[in-house]
């Protein structure tokens, strides 16, 4: 079974790398999709993490909008959502 982990991120520069790296290491998680709508250092931090899919919005749609966007980009039928 392949699992997509979706991570809505909004100004999570202090924790996003730790969360994403833990998800990448988990043996059951096949992909990590981050929807980043931040205006802090989160986008720069995410650029330094290989092997993840990062999606951004031109406007901030809130957490619900980020989750919906992440669902659309997830490739697998089993999806978990983890806050950054």
Protein Blocks (a to p, Z undefined) as FASTA:
>chain_A
ZZddddddehilkmmmmmmmmmmmpmkbmbdcdddfbfbfklmmmmmpghiacdddfbde
bjmlmmmmmmmmpmbfbdcdddZZ
